């Protein structure tokens, strides 16, 4: 099943986004995407499923609204694209899947109603999400050849073998709102640290504890084992990590968070896979990557206005 409908809580950059004040009424519009609206009530309904137990300040609540809204904008952009370009999905197929899912839940002592309540979704929203996922898979299947999928498998074999690497890093933050001068300064600082570490004048863990802008600094920058894809780390970060040999230093790696210096301290080989046995996973993972690339293009072309109070 597609994995494209969850909440990643990742901020996004949209060149056409305009932030404006809006009344705090639940019926207020939180965003307009190519003429379609997302209401504040819809954002808050989804936010209720992700809120921490501790109370939030007004600033924290607004930040979380923006983060949840980012995924909602992406989902709407994808639905708009697939309405025009995706294959039709027979409602009977969704009905059959929903019935089978309900039977599975019942066998586990649960029900569809409990599932809707726990996930904060309505039946209509679940049907829509499944329809979008099936449309996207069908659209990708119509474009990609088996030769392309086999090449993708070979290029990402570490992922399909479930190889893991243990990584430590030093990050100097410079987000999207940082000025060019701040970006240059962050990169220069990290390059200077890399030179000292590579020359043996500075220990990596010591440098991480002193300079890294990450909670992992306390443990010398160690973030534990990561997978090539599907984890919580940025794709640029993971790609750079898996290109390293054990104890090798990376170059300067840029992500949305800033600039990173990486070192892999261990590597677990995983279990060798084959394309034939991994075919379903290959298509799913390829589709996830396709979705990310498509959304980058759609955001650039879209008319989006954010109005979060």
C-alpha positions in Angstrom: 0.0 0.0 0.0 1.2 3.5 -0.7 2.8 5.4 2.1 2.0 9.0 0.9 -0.8 10.1 3.1 0.7 10.4 6.5 2.0 13.5 8.4 5.7 14.1 8.0 5.7 17.4 9.9 8.3 18.8 7.6 8.3 22.5 6.7 8.2 23.4 3.0 9.4 26.4 0.9 7.1 27.9 -1.6 8.2 30.9 -3.6 4.6 32.1 -4.0 3.5 31.7 -0.4 2.2 34.8 1.3 1.6 34.9 5.1 -1.2 37.1 6.3 -3.2 37.6 9.4 -6.6 35.8 9.6 -9.3 35.6 12.3 -8.9 32.6 14.6 -12.5 31.4 13.9 -12.5 27.6 13.1 -14.2 28.4 9.7 -11.3 30.6 8.7 -9.3 29.7 5.6 -5.9 28.4 6.4 -4.7 28.1 2.8 -5.8 28.5 -0.8 -4.3 26.2 -3.3 -5.0 27.0 -7.0 -8.4 28.3 -5.9 -9.3 25.5 -3.5 -9.4 26.2 0.2 -8.1 24.3 3.3 -10.0 25.5 6.4 -8.5 26.1 9.8 -11.0 23.6 11.2 -9.5 20.9 8.9 -6.0 21.8 10.0 -6.9 21.7 13.7 -8.8 18.4 13.3 -5.6 16.8 11.9 -3.4 18.6 14.4 -5.4 17.0 17.3 -3.9 13.7 16.3 -0.3 15.0 16.6 -0.4 17.3 19.5 1.9 16.5 22.4 0.4 16.1 25.9 2.1 19.2 27.2 0.3 22.5 26.7 1.5 24.6 23.8 2.1 28.3 23.7 0.4 30.4 21.0 3.6 30.5 19.0 4.1 26.7 19.2 0.5 26.1 18.2 0.9 28.3 15.1 4.2 26.6 14.2 2.5 23.2 14.4 -0.4 24.4 12.3 2.0 25.5 9.6 3.8 22.2 9.7 0.6 20.1 9.5 -0.7 22.5 6.8 2.4 21.8 4.7 1.4 18.1 4.3 -2.2 19.1 3.6 -1.1 21.5 0.8 1.0 18.7 -0.7 -1.9 16.2 -0.5 -4.2 18.7 -2.2 -1.7 19.5 -4.9 -1.3 15.8 -5.6 -5.1 15.3 -5.8 -5.5 18.2 -8.1 -2.8 16.8 -10.4 -4.3 13.3 -10.4 -7.8 14.5 -11.1 -6.5 15.8 -14.4 -3.8 13.2 -15.2 -4.4 10.1 -13.1 -6.3 6.9 -14.1 -9.9 6.4 -12.9 -10.4 4.2 -9.9 -13.5 2.1 -9.7 -15.4 2.9 -6.5 -16.2 -0.8 -6.2 -12.5 -1.5 -5.8 -12.3 0.9 -2.9 -15.4 -0.6 -1.4 -13.9 -4.1 -1.6 -10.7 -2.9 0.1 -12.6 -1.1 2.8 -14.7 -4.2 3.5 -11.6 -6.4 3.7 -9.9 -3.9 6.0 -13.0 -3.9 8.2 -12.9 -7.7 8.4 -9.2 -7.6 9.3 -9.9 -5.1 12.1 -12.8 -7.1 13.4 -10.6 -10.2 13.6 -8.2 -8.2 15.7 -11.0 -7.1 18.1 -11.4 -3.6 16.6 -13.7 -2.0 14.0 -13.6 0.6 11.2 -15.4 3.1 13.5 -12.7 2.7 16.1 -10.1 3.2 13.3 -11.7 6.4 12.2 -11.9 7.7 15.7 -8.3 6.8 16.5 -6.9 8.4 13.3 -9.2 11.4 13.3 -10.4 10.6 9.8 -13.9 10.1 8.3 -14.8 7.3 6.0 -14.9 9.8 3.1 -11.4 10.9 3.9 -10.1 7.4 4.0 -11.8 6.6 0.7 -10.2 9.7 -0.8 -6.7 8.9 0.5 -6.9 5.3 -0.9 -8.2 6.6 -4.2 -5.3 9.1 -4.5 -2.8 6.4 -3.6 -4.2 4.0 -6.2 -4.3 6.7 -8.8 -0.7 7.7 -8.2 0.5 4.1 -8.4 -1.4 3.6 -11.6 0.0 6.8 -13.1 3.6 5.8 -12.2 3.0 2.3 -13.7 1.9 4.0 -17.0 5.2 5.8 -17.2 7.9 3.6 -15.9 9.4 0.5 -17.6 10.6 -2.6 -15.9 14.1 -1.8 -17.1 13.9 1.6 -15.3 12.7 -0.2 -12.1 15.5 -2.7 -12.3 18.0 0.2 -12.7 16.4 1.9 -9.7 16.7 -1.2 -7.7 20.4 -1.5 -8.4 21.0 2.2 -7.7 19.3 1.8 -4.3 20.3 -1.8 -3.4 21.4 -0.7 0.1 17.8 0.2 0.8 16.3 -3.1 -0.4 19.0 -5.1 1.4 18.1 -3.1 4.6 21.7 -2.1 5.1 22.2 0.2 8.1 25.0 2.6 8.9 25.7 4.2 12.2 26.3 7.9 11.8 27.5 10.8 13.9 27.4 14.4 12.6 28.1 18.0 13.3 25.5 20.5 12.1 25.7 24.2 11.9 22.2 25.5 11.3 21.3 27.8 8.5 17.7 27.4 7.5 15.7 28.7 4.5 15.3 32.1 6.2 19.0 32.6 6.8 20.8 35.3 4.8 23.5 34.4 2.2 26.1 35.8 4.6 24.7 33.4 7.4 24.9 30.5 5.0 28.4 31.4 4.0 29.5 31.7 7.6 28.0 28.4 8.7 29.6 26.6 5.8 33.0 28.2 6.5 32.8 27.3 10.1 32.1 23.6 9.3 34.8 23.5 6.7 37.3 24.8 9.2 36.2 22.1 11.7 36.6 19.4 9.0 40.1 20.5 8.3 41.1 20.3 12.0 39.4 16.9 12.4 40.9 15.5 9.2 44.4 16.6 10.4 43.9 14.9 13.7 44.0 18.2 15.6 40.4 17.9 16.8 38.4 14.9 17.9 35.1 14.5 16.0 33.0 13.8 19.2 34.6 16.7 21.0 33.9 19.1 18.1 30.3 17.8 18.0 29.8 18.4 21.7 31.2 22.0 21.5 29.8 23.2 18.1 26.9 21.1 16.8 23.5 22.6 16.7 21.7 19.3 17.4 20.5 17.5 20.5 22.9 14.7 19.5 25.8 17.0 20.4 25.6 15.7 24.0 26.5 12.2 22.7 29.3 13.4 20.4 27.0 13.8 17.4 25.9 10.1 17.4 22.4 9.6 15.9 22.6 5.8 15.8 21.8 3.5 12.8 19.9 4.8 9.8 18.4 3.3 6.7 19.1 4.6 3.2 15.4 5.5 2.6 12.3 5.8 4.6 13.8 7.0 7.9 13.6 10.4 9.6 16.8 11.9 8.1 17.0 14.1 5.0 17.6 12.2 1.8 20.8 14.3 1.0 22.1 13.3 4.5 21.3 9.6 4.0 22.8 9.5 0.5 26.1 11.1 1.8 26.2 8.7 4.7 25.8 5.6 2.6 28.6 6.7 0.3 31.1 6.7 3.1 33.4 3.9 4.3 33.6 3.3 8.0 35.5 6.1 9.8 35.6 8.2 6.6 34.7 11.9 6.8 32.2 13.3 4.5 32.4 16.6 2.6 30.0 19.4 3.6 26.5 18.2 3.2 23.7 20.7 2.8 20.1 20.0 3.9 17.1 22.2 4.8 18.5 22.4 8.4 21.9 23.7 7.5 25.4 22.2 6.8 26.5 18.8 8.1 29.8 17.0 8.5 29.2 13.2 8.7 31.2 10.2 9.8 30.0 6.6 9.6 31.3 4.5 12.6 29.7 1.2 11.7 27.9 -0.6 8.9 25.5 -3.5 9.1 25.3 -5.5 5.8 21.6 -6.4 6.0 20.2 -9.3 4.0 20.9 -9.7 0.3 17.8 -9.2 -1.8 16.8 -9.8 -5.4 14.8 -7.6 -7.8 12.2 -10.4 -8.3 11.5 -10.8 -4.6 11.6 -7.0 -4.0 9.5 -5.9 -7.0 6.5 -4.6 -5.0 8.8 -2.7 -2.6 10.8 -1.3 -5.6 7.6 0.1 -7.2 6.4 1.5 -3.9 9.8 3.2 -3.1 10.1 4.4 -6.7 6.6 5.9 -6.4 7.5 7.7 -3.2 10.5 9.3 -4.9 8.4 10.2 -7.9 5.8 11.8 -5.6 8.5 13.9 -4.0 9.9 15.1 -7.3 6.4 15.8 -8.7 5.4 17.9 -5.6 8.6 20.0 -6.0 7.4 20.8 -9.5 3.8 21.4 -8.5 4.7 23.7 -5.7 6.7 25.9 -8.1 3.8 26.1 -10.5 1.0 26.5 -8.0 -0.8 29.6 -6.7 -0.7 29.2 -2.9 -1.6 31.6 -0.2 -1.2 30.7 3.5 -3.4 32.5 6.1 -2.7 30.9 9.4 -3.7 33.0 12.5 
